Amino acid sequence: MEERMWDRKRIRALRRHLGLTQAQLASDLGVRQQTVSEWETGQYEPRGTSVTLLRIVAERARFDYGGQEDEQG
């Protein structure tokens, strides 16, 4: 359920909120730049550990990604 929160628009918005390039965000998450690009174009969605890392990065940056409502519900 948490995976669906991370659609292409939210991932791009998080990256821009952080002021990072795709390559920089990829490095922070331990994935390839191409992977971030594929997420942002909607070709693929993040799964597993990547979802957890996106959530952690978002929370540390105080980025509202919609996670609180789903975790409580």
Secondary structure, 3 states (H helix, E strand, C coil): CHHHHCCHHHHHHHHHHHCCCHHHHHHHHCCCHHHHHHHHHCCCCCCCHHHHHHHHHHHHCCCCCCHHHHHHC
